[in-house]
Amino acid sequence: MKNISKVLLASAMLLGIAGCSGNGGSSSAEDPTKKSEGVMTYAEFDAAKVDEEVTIETYVQAKQSWWDGKANLYTQDGDGGYFIYEMAMTEDEFNKLTKGTKIKVTGFKAEWAGEVEVTEGKFEIEEGSWTATPEDVTALLGTDDMIKKMNKLVSFKDMTVEKAYTYKWDGSGSEGDDLYFDVSSNGKTYTFTVESYLCDKDSDVYKAVKELKEGDKVDMEGFAYWYEGLNPHITSVTKK
């Protein structure tokens, strides 16, 4: 599901669908755990209280959307992921944020339905570039440790499709809306999402999920987004 303001976005929204075709990222020589003076480590960010001002250095992994002078970004450093929600920027600035771009962000730690975000952010582009390699978290499904991977680029292996897609969480949508589908591992079922602002109806993953049938075995990659529990935003799916 999306924040209410996301639901109201107009169709003129510009989309950032980098990473929706399914090859994952690759690390560079950059040390993604190194921080400048005055910048929080991921552990310090994680320990910060909701509504506390935070300053982080992180790397853009995907751009969900830009609309009305604000952007939503999936970002990560060497230790953890950060979802940047409605950060003010121009369209030109948004276009400059290519995958791997290093940014310094000052904003406030927020939480919505369990999802930890950085809001009211102000940013600057810094020198350096790094892209994450998806971390296999299949074994963490259903455990308390899964939340430690929130917002990171992750992968899920040997999952079984239990329920084919619906448009929107309740089946009330149509072509171009989010896709929701159920998959299982070790006897437990989870709901995964193709977030249409991230991977639209023309993306490879959107088309691939629409072809899935109950019983199909799949490997997937995406971001460990949270909504009242794990709700991954999938960027690639490979049928086995």
N, C-alpha and C positions, 0 to 999 in steps of 0.2 A: 504494500500500500504506500501511498505518497502522503506527505504533509498536505493539508487542505489547500494551501496556496499553490501547490504544484498541480492539483487537480484542475484549477481554474486557469492554467496557462493557455494562451491562445495558440491556434494552429500555426501562427507565424513564427513560433519559437525556432531558434537555430539549434540544431542538434550537434553533439559531439559524439561520434560513434566509433572513434578509434578503438581498436581491440575487439571489435565485434565479429571478426571473421575466424578467429580461433587458433592462433599460433603462440599466444602467450608472449611474455617479455624475455629479455636477456640482460644479465647484469653487465655493468661496465667496470672500469677501473676505479670509479668514484667510490669513496667510503661513505655509504649512506647513513652510517651511525654517527659520524663526526658532526659536532654542532659548533656554531659560532658562539662567542661570548654573549651571555644574556638570553640564550635560546634554550628552551626546555628539551630534555631528553624525552623519549616516549614514556619512560617510567614516571617521570615527573608530570607529564601531561595526564597520564592515566590516574595518578594520585590526586590531581587537582579536583576541586569541588565544582559541581555544576554552577554556572554563572560566574566562575572565576575567570579573570583575564588570563589569556595564555599567549605565548609566542613560540611558534614552532618553525622548523625548517623541514620541508618535505618535497616530494617529487611527484609531479602530475603523472598519473597512470591512465586516466581516462577522463573525458569531459562529458558530463551528463547533459547539460543544457546551458544555454544563455538566453535570457529574456528580460526585457525592461531594465537593462543595465546591471543585471546580477547573474552569477554563474554558480552551478553546482559541480563540484569536482571530486573525483576519487583520487586520493593521494596516499603516498606511503614513504616511509624511510626504512632503514635497515631493521628496525625493531617493531614497527607497528603501522597501522593504517589510520588515516584521518579523512573523514568525509567533510568537505567544506561546503556549507550550505548558504546559498544566496550571498556570495561575496561580490561586493560592488566592483564593476569593471566595465570598460567600454567594449564594444564588439571587436575593435582592433586589438585590444589587450587580450581578449578571449582567444582570438585567432593566433596570437603569439605563443600561447601555452600549448606547445606540442608535447607529445608523450615523452616523459623523461625530464621535462623542464624543472629545475630546482627553484622553489619559491620560499620566501620567508613570509609568514602570516601572523599577524596579531589580531586576536579577536576574543571571543568568549566561548568557553566550553558549555555545551548545551546537551540536553537529552530529550528525545521525543520517542515515546513508545519503546523505550529501551535502546534506541539507536543514539550513539554518542556522536555529536557533530561539533564543528567549529562554526559559529555564527558571527555576524557583524564584522567579518574579517576585512582587514586591509593588507595588501600584499605588495611585495617587490620581487622582481625576478633576480636571481643570483646566478653567479657562474657555477657551472657544474651540470651534469646530467646523469641520470640513473634510471633504469627500468627494472622492475621486479620480475623474478621468475615465480610462477605460481607454486604455492606450497601445498602439498598433498595433505589435506586435513580429514580424509575419509574416516580414519580411525578415531577422530575426535567427535564425530557426530553422536549426539545424544549424551555427551559428557559435559561437565562443568568447565572443562578447559577450552571448549569451543569459543566461548565468549572472548577469550584472550586473542583470538584471530579476527575480531571484528574489524571490518573495513579493509582487510588485507586482500590482495590478489591470491586466490586459492584454487585448488583443484579437487575434484571428487572422482574417484575411480570405481568402475564396475558397479554402477548404480542400476537399479531396475525401475523402469517406468511403471507406475501403478495406476496412474490416471492421466489420460491425454489432456491437452491444453484446454483452457477456457479463456475467453476474453474477459479481463478483469477478475478480481478474486471471487466474485459471485456469479460470473457468467453473463453479466448484463451488458458487456461491451461489444465491440465490433472490430473489424480489421483496422489495425493501427494502434489499438489499445494494448496495454500490458498483457502478456501471456502468463498464466499460472498453470503449473503442472506438478503432479506428485511423483516423487521417486523414493525408492527405499534402499536401505543397506542394513544387513544383519537383522532383518525382521522389523525394522522401524521405518516409518514413512515420514517424509518431509516435503514441504511445499517450496518449490523453486520458482523464480520469476524471470522473465525477459522484460526488463524495464524499457518501455518503448522510447523514453527520452534519451536513453543511453544507446540502445540497439533498436532502431526503428524497423518498420515492416519490410524494408528493402535489404536489411542486413542478413548475412548468412545464418546467424544463429536464430533469428526470428523465423526464417523459412524452415530451418532444420527442425525446430521444436514443433512446428505445425505438422510435420511428417511423422512424428513419433507415435508409436502405438503401444498399448499395454503389453508388458512383457519384454520390450526392447531393453537391451543392455547398452549403457552409455557411459562415456567419460565426459566430464564437464569442467570448465573453468569459469571463474567469475569473481565477484567481490562479495565478501562476507558481510553483507548488509544485515541490519537487524530490524524486525518489527514484531514486538511481543515475542521475541525469540528469533532464531536464525531464519532469514528470508533472503537467500543469496540472489544477487543480480547477475545472471548468467551471461557471459559474453561469447562462449563457444560450447558446442556439443558435438561429440563424435560418437556415432552409432557403431557398435562393435559387432 
